[in-house]
Amino acid sequence: MTRSTGILMLTVSSLALYAQPGSENFKKYQQDIPGSSISFTMVPIPAGSFTMGSIATDKDKKADEMPQRTISISAFWMGSFEVSRDAFDLFFRDETISQNSTVDAITRPSAQYIDLTWGMGKEGGFPVNSMSQLAALMYCRWLYNKTGVFYRLPTEAEWEYACRAGTKTVYFFGNDPKDLGQYAWFNKNSGNKYHKSGQKKPNPWGLYDILGNVSEWTLDHYLPDALENTPDQSKDPVAPVNKSKYPKSLRGGGYMDDAPAMRSSNRIKSDPTWNKRDPQNPKSKWWLTDGMSVGFRLVRPFVQPGPDEVNSFFQQYLGK
């Protein structure tokens, strides 16, 4: 299936109706979440092009990371940290909205069957974990309602572009994983748990824990032949919306994964076994009982869509 280009088909006339940031404002900023003391930092990711997919000399490359394609990406901001448990809890515990509603456009997740942090840490800067892609997207919709700013999950192309940060090597710091411990929590140094964000070195564009700690949901439905069916010189490719729960694409690897999973080109697909201990029937659509190393990171497009486009986006991905 051919990947589409551009997430939202915006017309020049529609963009003109809404205030857009000027280039002078394309810089690092702090987003406060109204009604709380919680904020998060967004860093600018400049527009540009890159080579997506595994390099020929990568001994760990897999079939779904090939062939390489030259891809152009529009400017956006990306969270310097993975979304924190502190921020997600504002949404999860927001009693002004319904819980687990099948009809409300914005609704919060159901209660967790058990504590899905598994004792690894909650308040004070830990990444949120164990949520489904649906829950991550619903958080984005809740956040838009709170702030008036459109945040979403990155596409796979945006994620890899931001992770590489202009580099062409297996990892953004080189081809040899011997230095990985300086940048990532993975199976050799994590102690089998995630850690507070920002304790390792960032990548060249200021993204902390972009490798390791928790794997990060992308917007894309996983397609094994995604690169094969992405034309060279594509701009802002994204997988067609697919309402199937599985498989969705994640990037970055988590604290339980080995070094090859941290490669910039590595693709991870979600799997029903991530909910094998969920006793409910059907399984929770919000939580992953066995996806404890799954989290997410936000992006904000430089060109902000108007309200109609935002609603259309969420209706496509959330189904309401």
C-alpha positions as CSV (number, residue, x, y, z in Angstrom):
1,M,0.0,0.0,0.0
2,T,1.4,3.3,-1.0
3,R,2.1,5.7,1.8
4,S,0.3,9.0,1.6
5,T,2.1,12.4,1.7
6,G,1.2,14.9,4.2
7,I,-1.0,14.2,7.3
8,L,-3.5,17.0,6.8
9,M,-4.4,18.3,3.4
10,L,-4.4,22.0,4.2
11,T,-5.2,24.6,1.6
12,V,-3.5,27.9,1.5
13,S,-6.9,29.6,2.1
14,S,-7.5,27.6,5.3
15,L,-4.0,28.3,6.7
16,A,-4.6,32.0,6.2
17,L,-7.4,32.0,8.7
18,Y,-5.2,31.0,11.6
19,A,-2.2,32.7,13.1
20,Q,1.0,30.9,12.3
21,P,4.4,31.2,14.1
22,G,7.0,33.3,12.3
23,S,10.4,31.9,11.7
24,E,11.7,34.2,14.4
25,N,9.6,32.2,16.8
26,F,10.9,28.8,15.7
27,K,12.9,28.1,18.8
28,K,12.9,26.1,22.0
29,Y,10.0,26.8,24.3
30,Q,8.2,25.7,27.4
31,Q,4.6,24.6,27.3
32,D,2.6,25.0,30.5
33,I,-0.4,22.8,31.0
34,P,-3.2,25.2,32.3
35,G,-4.5,24.5,35.8
36,S,-1.4,22.7,36.9
37,S,2.3,23.4,37.7
38,I,3.3,20.9,35.0
39,S,5.1,22.0,31.9
40,F,7.3,20.4,29.2
41,T,10.0,21.6,26.8
42,M,9.7,21.5,23.0
43,V,12.8,21.8,20.7
44,P,12.8,23.0,17.1
45,I,13.4,20.3,14.4
46,P,14.3,22.2,11.2
47,A,12.9,21.3,7.8
48,G,15.3,19.3,5.7
49,S,15.9,16.0,3.9
50,F,17.6,12.8,5.0
51,T,18.2,9.2,4.0
52,M,15.6,7.0,5.8
53,G,16.4,3.3,6.4
54,S,19.4,1.1,7.2
55,I,22.8,1.9,5.8
56,A,24.4,-0.9,3.8
57,T,27.1,-1.6,6.3
58,D,24.7,-2.1,9.3
59,K,25.1,-5.7,10.2
60,D,21.9,-5.7,12.2
61,K,19.7,-4.3,9.4
62,K,16.4,-6.0,8.8
63,A,14.2,-6.3,5.7
64,D,11.6,-3.8,6.9
65,E,14.3,-1.1,7.1
66,M,15.1,-1.2,3.4
67,P,15.5,0.1,0.8
68,Q,16.9,3.5,1.8
69,R,14.8,6.5,0.6
70,T,15.5,10.2,0.4
71,I,12.8,11.9,2.4
72,S,11.9,15.6,2.9
73,I,10.5,16.6,6.2
74,S,8.7,19.9,7.1
75,A,9.7,21.8,10.3
76,F,8.2,20.8,13.6
77,W,8.9,20.8,17.3
78,M,9.5,17.7,19.3
79,G,9.4,17.1,23.1
80,S,12.9,17.1,24.5
81,F,11.7,14.4,26.9
82,E,9.3,11.5,26.6
83,V,5.8,12.4,28.0
84,S,6.0,12.2,31.8
85,R,3.8,10.3,34.1
86,D,3.2,13.6,35.9
87,A,1.7,15.2,32.7
88,F,-0.2,12.1,31.7
89,D,-1.8,11.9,35.1
90,L,-3.4,15.3,34.7
91,F,-5.4,13.7,31.8
92,F,-5.9,10.3,33.5
93,R,-7.3,11.9,36.6
94,D,-9.2,14.8,35.0
95,E,-12.7,14.4,36.5
96,T,-14.1,17.1,34.3
97,I,-14.2,14.6,31.4
98,S,-15.8,11.2,31.1
99,Q,-14.0,7.9,31.7
100,N,-13.8,5.2,29.1
101,S,-16.8,6.6,27.2
102,T,-17.6,5.1,23.8
103,V,-19.4,8.3,22.6
104,D,-17.5,11.3,24.0
105,A,-14.8,12.8,21.7
106,I,-12.5,13.3,24.7
107,T,-12.5,10.7,27.4
108,R,-9.9,9.4,29.8
109,P,-8.7,5.8,30.1
110,S,-10.3,3.3,32.3
111,A,-8.7,2.5,35.7
112,Q,-5.6,0.2,35.5
113,Y,-6.3,-3.4,36.5
114,I,-3.0,-3.4,38.4
115,D,-0.3,-0.8,38.9
116,L,1.4,-0.8,35.5
117,T,4.4,1.1,36.6
118,W,5.4,-2.1,38.3
119,G,7.2,-0.1,41.0
120,M,9.6,1.5,38.6
121,G,8.6,5.1,39.5
122,K,5.7,7.6,39.0
123,E,5.9,11.2,40.1
124,G,8.9,13.5,39.7
125,G,10.0,13.1,36.0
126,F,9.6,9.4,35.1
127,P,8.2,8.6,31.6
128,V,4.6,7.4,31.5
129,N,4.4,3.8,30.3
130,S,2.2,0.9,29.4
131,M,-0.4,2.9,27.5
132,S,-1.8,2.0,24.0
133,Q,-1.4,4.1,21.0
134,L,-5.1,5.0,21.3
135,A,-4.5,6.4,24.9
136,A,-1.5,8.4,23.6
137,L,-3.5,9.9,20.9
138,M,-6.4,10.7,23.2
139,Y,-3.9,12.5,25.5
140,C,-3.0,14.6,22.5
141,R,-6.6,15.5,21.9
142,W,-7.1,16.4,25.6
143,L,-3.9,18.5,25.5
144,Y,-5.2,20.4,22.4
145,N,-8.4,21.1,24.3
146,K,-6.4,22.4,27.3
147,T,-3.7,24.5,25.4
148,G,-5.2,25.3,22.0
149,V,-2.0,23.9,20.5
150,F,-2.1,20.9,18.2
151,Y,0.2,18.2,19.4
152,R,0.3,14.6,18.0
153,L,2.5,11.6,17.7
154,P,5.4,11.7,15.2
155,T,5.3,9.8,12.0
156,E,7.9,7.2,11.6
157,A,9.7,9.5,9.1
158,E,9.6,12.4,11.5
159,W,10.9,10.2,14.3
160,E,13.8,8.9,12.4
161,Y,14.7,12.3,11.0
162,A,14.7,13.8,14.4
163,C,16.7,10.9,15.9
164,R,19.4,11.0,13.3
165,A,19.7,14.8,13.7
166,G,21.7,15.1,10.5
167,T,23.8,12.0,11.1
168,K,24.1,9.0,8.7
169,T,25.5,6.4,11.0
170,V,23.8,3.4,12.6
171,Y,23.4,5.4,15.9
172,F,23.4,9.2,16.0
173,F,26.7,9.0,17.8
174,G,28.4,6.6,15.4
175,N,28.4,3.0,14.2
176,D,29.8,1.3,17.3
177,P,27.4,0.6,20.2
178,K,30.2,0.8,22.7
179,D,29.2,4.4,23.6
180,L,25.4,3.6,23.8
181,G,25.4,3.7,27.6
182,Q,26.2,7.4,27.5
183,Y,22.9,8.1,25.7
184,A,20.4,5.4,26.5
185,W,19.0,3.1,29.1
186,F,18.9,-0.4,27.6
187,N,19.2,-3.9,28.8
188,K,22.9,-3.6,29.7
189,N,22.6,-0.7,32.1
190,S,18.9,-0.1,33.0
191,G,18.7,-2.6,35.9
192,N,15.5,-3.9,34.1
193,K,13.6,-0.6,34.8
194,Y,13.0,2.7,33.2
195,H,14.6,5.8,34.7
196,K,13.8,9.5,35.2
197,S,14.1,11.4,31.9
198,G,17.1,13.5,31.0
199,Q,19.9,11.7,32.9
200,K,21.7,10.6,29.7
201,K,23.3,12.8,27.0
202,P,20.9,14.2,24.4
203,N,21.3,13.7,20.6
204,P,22.7,16.6,18.6
205,W,19.2,18.2,18.4
206,G,18.6,18.2,22.1
207,L,16.4,15.1,22.4
208,Y,16.9,13.1,25.6
209,D,16.3,9.4,25.8
210,I,15.4,9.3,22.1
211,L,17.1,5.9,22.3
212,G,16.1,3.5,25.1
213,N,14.2,4.1,28.4
214,V,10.7,3.6,26.8
215,S,9.9,2.8,23.2
216,E,7.9,5.5,21.5
217,W,4.6,5.2,19.7
218,T,4.5,6.7,16.2
219,L,1.4,7.7,14.3
220,D,1.9,5.1,11.7
221,H,0.3,1.7,11.3
222,Y,3.1,-0.8,10.8
223,L,3.6,-1.9,7.2
224,P,6.6,-4.3,6.6
225,D,7.1,-2.9,3.1
226,A,6.6,0.8,4.1
227,L,10.0,1.9,2.6
228,E,9.6,-0.3,-0.5
229,N,6.3,1.5,-1.2
230,T,7.5,5.0,-0.4
231,P,8.7,6.8,-3.5
232,D,12.1,8.3,-3.4
233,Q,12.1,12.1,-2.8
234,S,8.8,11.8,-0.9
235,K,7.8,14.7,1.4
236,D,6.3,14.0,4.9
237,P,5.2,10.4,4.2
238,V,2.7,8.8,6.6
239,A,1.1,5.4,6.6
240,P,-2.6,5.4,5.6
241,V,-5.0,5.5,8.6
242,N,-5.8,1.9,9.7
243,K,-8.2,1.3,12.5
244,S,-6.9,-2.1,13.3
245,K,-5.4,-2.2,16.8
246,Y,-2.3,-4.2,15.6
247,P,0.3,-3.7,14.5
248,K,1.3,-0.1,15.1
249,S,4.9,1.2,14.7
250,L,7.2,2.3,17.6
251,R,10.7,3.5,17.5
252,G,13.7,3.9,19.8
253,G,13.7,0.7,21.8
254,G,13.2,0.4,25.6
255,Y,15.0,-0.4,28.7
256,M,14.6,-4.2,28.2
257,D,16.0,-4.2,24.6
258,D,19.4,-4.9,23.4
259,A,21.7,-2.5,21.4
260,P,20.5,-3.3,17.9
261,A,17.0,-2.2,18.9
262,M,18.4,1.3,19.5
263,R,19.5,1.7,16.0
264,S,18.1,4.9,14.3
265,S,16.5,2.8,11.6
266,N,15.1,0.0,13.8
267,R,11.3,-0.5,13.5
268,I,9.2,-2.1,16.2
269,K,5.7,-3.4,15.7
270,S,3.1,-3.7,18.5
271,D,1.8,-7.2,19.3
272,P,-1.2,-8.7,21.0
273,T,1.1,-10.4,23.5
274,W,1.7,-7.0,25.0
275,N,-1.7,-7.6,26.7
276,K,-1.5,-11.3,27.4
277,R,-2.0,-10.9,31.2
278,D,-5.0,-8.6,30.8
279,P,-7.9,-10.7,32.3
280,Q,-10.6,-8.6,30.6
281,N,-12.5,-9.8,27.6
282,P,-12.1,-7.9,25.4
283,K,-8.6,-6.7,26.4
284,S,-8.2,-3.1,27.5
285,K,-8.0,-0.6,24.6
286,W,-6.2,1.8,26.9
287,W,-3.5,-0.2,28.7
288,L,-0.8,-2.8,28.0
289,T,-0.3,-5.2,30.9
290,D,2.9,-6.6,29.2
291,G,4.0,-3.4,27.4
292,M,5.8,-1.9,30.4
293,S,8.5,-0.3,28.3
294,V,6.1,1.5,25.9
295,G,5.8,5.3,26.1
296,F,5.5,8.2,23.7
297,R,6.9,11.6,22.7
298,L,5.0,14.6,21.3
299,V,5.5,16.7,18.1
300,R,3.9,20.0,17.2
301,P,3.9,20.8,13.4
302,F,5.4,24.2,12.7
303,V,2.3,25.0,10.5
304,Q,-0.6,24.7,12.9
305,P,-3.9,23.4,11.3
306,G,-7.2,25.1,12.0
307,P,-9.9,23.6,14.2
308,D,-11.7,21.8,11.4
309,E,-8.5,20.1,10.3
310,V,-7.6,19.2,13.9
311,N,-11.0,17.6,14.5
312,S,-10.8,15.8,11.2
313,F,-7.4,14.4,12.2
314,F,-8.6,13.1,15.6
315,Q,-11.8,11.7,14.0
316,Q,-9.6,9.8,11.6
317,Y,-7.3,8.3,14.2
318,L,-9.7,8.0,17.2
319,G,-12.9,7.2,15.2
320,K,-15.0,10.0,16.8
